[in-house]
């Protein structure tokens, strides 16, 4: 009869918000927004059955930059640039500012929804 192996417990820490906030990274809202925009770009390229080169031609960039976006290497891309890529891919982008949520003692937040 095989001896039972000892099961060790591992500490697991569950995030509260998203990985960027949980890690305490500066500009966490912007990093999260950029990652959601990159996901939208990637999903659109896949849904349309485009190669990276074809997508790059539509987006007005080169294949290497499309590859970086798909791999989540977003440090050289501004939020504005990613938004423009989505426009070039034929998606509509809405920006909504919620004036009713003003709170004097905190900074506002950036939220991106891909619907």
N, C-alpha and C positions, 0 to 999 in steps of 0.2 A: 504494500500500500504506500502510495506516495505521500511524503510529508507535506502538510499544508505550509505554503509560504506565508511569511508574515506580511501583512498589508500595512504599509506605512501611510500615515495621513500627510498630505501636502497642503500647506497653507495656500489658499486661493483668495485672491482679492478681486472682487467684482467691481467693475467700473460704475460710476454714478451717472455720468453723462456720456461723453464720447472719449475716445482715446486721447485726443489732443488736449482736452480739458483735464482729463484724469492724470495725464503726465505733467500737467502744469506748464505746458509750452506757451511761450508768448504768442500772441495773435492766434489763439486757438480757434476763435470763430472764423477767421479768414482761412486758416488751414482746412477746417471742416468744409467750408463753402467751396474752396477750390477742389477738394477731393470729390464732393458731390457733383460739381461741374464736370470733372474728369470722368466720373462714372457715366454721366449722361452722354458725353462725347463717345466713350467706348461703346456703350449700349446702342447708340445711334449708328455707329460704324458697323457693328455686328448685325443689327436689324436690317440695314440696307445692303448687307453682303458686300461691303466695300473692302478692298485691300487697303493697307496703310498708305500706299502710294496714291491710290484713287482718292482716299479721304484727304490726304495732304493737298492734292490738286484743288479739291473743292474748298478746303480751308485756307488756301493761300499760303501754305507753309511747305516744309519738306517732310519726307517720310521719317527722318530721325526724330523730329519733334513730336510727330504722332506717336511714335514708339515710346517716347518718354512719358507722354500723357497716359497712354494705356498702362504703362508700368508704374504709374503713380509718382514719377520723378517730376514734381511740379514746381521746384524752387525757382526756375527761370521764367515761369509763366505768371502773369498778373491775373487777377480775377477778371479784369476787363478783357484781356486777350482771350481767355477761355470762353467768356460770354460771346465774343465775336466769332470764335470758331463754331459755336453752336448755331449762331445766325447763318453762317456760311453753309452749314450742314442742313439748313432748311427748318430749324426749330424756331418757334416763337419763344421769346423770353419776356417775362413780366417782372418788373421790380415794384414792390409794394412797400411803402413806408407807413408804419402804423403810428400816427401822431397821438392816438389815445393811450398808448402804452408808456408815455413819457414818465420816467422816474428820476427825480433830480439827483439822487444820491448814488447812481450807478451809470455805467456806460451802457449804450444800447448793444444789441446783439445782431448778428447777421444770420439769417436762416435761408437755406436753399432747399426747395422742394422740387423733385423731379417727378412730374405727373404725366 
